[in-house]
Amino acid sequence: MSIRRVSSKWKKTAVLLKDPQIAVYVPETRKYNQNNLEKMLNSHRTVYVKPEHGSHGKGIMRVEKPNSSSDETHSSNESEHVLHYEKTKKTYTTVTALHQKIQKRMNGKSYLIQRGIRLLKHQGCPFDLRVMAQKNPQGKWEATGIIGKVAAKGKIVTNINGGGHIASFEALLKPYLGEAGTKKFKKELNSLALKTARQMEKNYPGIKELGLDIALDEKVRPWILEVNTSPGLYVFGYLPDKSIYRKIKKYARAYGRVRM
């Protein structure tokens, strides 16, 4: 049983933007070039530059205005920009110099540039969410799990491979929303995941699973950073509630990804 994969983040973003109900959750995203870098920096205080193809947070860079207090759209003549990658920070006074450094780190590969979202924090470290949607044994889409990924101190990515750690959805959101609000919000995210999965399947028949990377801004508004058609399953094994991981593996076995 074949499982369709789509590696291009650009193609997947284009599919999401076709549905107005999903498009409102997608941060502004463009193909990377110097012109788009300049346009995005004129509109947003923080932007992320990431490989069009790739995973585990590798190759991601962040550019921000020094002492910026918001990621909201703005108009500014500020010339300084700080480039973050891995644990390195460098300041550039011209977009041209900034672009040259970014281009050097791209190594000739295709990159995207995306509006940065100022993430909610857990114990002082930013976090985002992975929402899992899978085809169940009856062939219908089902939301099967949500997990939190907390960045390591000083890192710009939340991935486990980048030093981040796993936390439960409830532990991360209850301090912001309370118990009742957290339960309601979980239903909203699961609904968004199912809507996204159906939209992806319309354009790419054969998809059986989807992992949505969701950022939450300071108003706890969700943003779809990207969708993964070959999402990691093992991270759900870190949750105290092992029934979530068992179900995810059960469904993955049913559509042929995980062997018995």
Residue pairs with C-beta under 8 A, 6 or more apart in sequence:
1 255
1 256
2 206
2 256
3 206
3 207
3 208
3 209
3 255
3 256
3 257
4 204
4 205
4 206
4 207
4 208
4 229
5 229
5 230
6 12
6 200
6 204
6 207
6 229
7 53
7 229
8 52
8 53
9 50
9 51
9 52
9 53
9 112
9 226
10 29
10 31
10 52
10 110
10 112
12 200
12 226
12 227
12 229
13 26
13 29
13 112
13 226
15 199
15 200
15 203
15 204
16 22
16 23
16 25
16 26
16 196
16 199
16 200
16 224
16 227
17 23
17 26
18 199
18 203
19 195
19 199
21 195
22 192
22 195
22 196
22 199
22 224
25 192
25 222
25 223
25 224
26 223
26 224
27 114
27 115
27 116
27 117
27 215
27 223
27 224
27 225
28 40
28 43
28 44
28 114
28 115
29 112
29 113
29 114
29 115
30 36
30 39
30 40
30 112
30 113
30 114
31 52
31 110
31 111
31 112
31 113
32 49
32 102
32 106
32 110
32 111
32 112
32 113
34 95
34 96
34 99
36 113
37 47
37 49
37 63
37 95
37 98
37 99
37 102
37 113
38 95
40 47
40 113
40 115
41 47
41 63
41 81
41 95
42 75
42 76
43 73
43 74
43 115
44 71
44 72
44 73
44 74
44 115
44 116
45 64
45 65
45 68
45 70
45 71
45 72
45 74
45 116
46 62
46 63
46 64
46 65
46 68
46 71
46 115
46 116
46 117
46 118
47 62
47 63
47 64
47 113
47 114
47 115
47 116
48 60
48 61
48 62
48 63
48 113
48 114
48 115
48 116
49 60
49 61
49 62
49 63
49 102
49 111
49 112
49 113
49 114
50 59
50 60
50 61
50 111
50 112
50 114
51 58
51 59
51 60
51 106
51 109
51 110
51 111
51 112
52 109
52 110
52 111
52 112
53 109
53 110
55 228
55 230
56 159
56 161
56 162
57 157
57 158
57 159
57 161
57 162
58 161
59 105
59 106
59 109
59 111
60 85
60 156
60 157
61 83
61 84
61 85
61 102
61 105
61 156
62 83
62 84
62 85
62 116
62 156
63 81
63 82
63 83
63 84
63 98
63 102
64 81
64 82
64 84
64 116
65 76
65 78
65 80
65 81
65 82
66 78
66 80
66 81
66 82
66 91
70 118
71 115
71 116
71 117
71 118
71 217
79 93
79 94
80 91
80 92
80 93
81 91
81 92
81 95
81 98
82 89
82 90
82 91
82 92
83 89
83 90
83 91
83 92
83 98
83 101
83 102
84 156
85 105
85 156
86 155
87 154
87 155
90 101
92 98
92 101
102 111
114 225
117 215
117 216
117 217
117 223
117 225
118 217
118 218
119 126
119 127
119 128
119 215
119 216
119 217
120 126
120 127
120 172
120 176
120 216
120 217
120 218
120 220
121 127
122 148
122 150
122 167
122 171
122 172
123 150
124 153
125 150
125 151
125 152
125 153
126 150
126 151
126 158
127 148
127 149
127 150
127 151
127 158
127 167
127 172
127 216
128 148
128 149
128 158
128 213
128 214
128 215
128 216
128 225
129 146
129 147
129 148
129 149
129 169
129 172
129 189
129 212
129 213
129 214
129 215
129 216
130 146
130 147
130 148
130 149
130 211
130 212
130 213
130 214
130 231
130 235
131 143
131 145
131 146
131 189
131 190
131 192
131 193
131 211
131 212
131 214
132 143
132 144
132 145
132 146
132 147
132 193
132 209
132 210
132 211
132 212
132 231
132 236
132 248
133 141
133 142
133 143
133 144
133 193
133 194
133 196
133 197
133 209
133 210
133 211
133 212
134 141
134 142
134 144
134 208
134 209
134 210
134 248
134 251
134 252
134 255
135 141
135 142
135 208
135 209
135 251
135 254
135 255
136 142
136 251
136 254
137 250
137 251
137 254
141 194
141 197
141 198
141 201
142 194
142 251
143 189
143 190
143 191
143 193
143 194
144 244
144 247
144 248
144 251
145 236
145 239
145 244
145 245
145 247
145 248
146 169
146 186
146 189
146 190
147 166
147 167
147 168
147 169
147 235
147 236
147 238
147 239
148 166
148 167
148 168
148 169
148 171
148 172
149 158
149 159
149 160
149 164
149 165
149 166
149 167
149 235
150 158
150 164
150 165
150 166
150 167
150 172
151 157
151 158
151 162
151 163
151 164
152 162
152 163
152 164
152 165
155 162
155 163
155 164
157 164
158 164
160 166
160 235
166 235
166 238
166 239
168 239
168 240
168 241
169 182
169 186
170 182
173 181
173 182
173 185
173 186
173 220
174 182
176 220
177 184
177 185
177 220
185 220
188 222
189 214
189 222
192 212
192 214
192 222
192 224
193 210
193 212
196 210
196 212
196 224
196 227
197 207
197 210
200 207
200 210
200 227
200 229
201 207
204 229
207 229
208 255
208 256
208 257
209 229
209 230
209 231
209 251
209 252
209 255
209 257
210 227
210 228
210 229
210 231
211 227
211 228
211 231
211 232
212 224
212 226
212 227
212 228
213 224
213 225
213 226
213 227
213 228
214 222
214 223
214 224
214 225
215 222
215 223
215 225
216 222
216 223
217 223
233 245
233 248
233 249
233 252
233 257
233 258
236 244
236 245
236 248
237 245
239 245
249 258
252 258
253 259
253 260
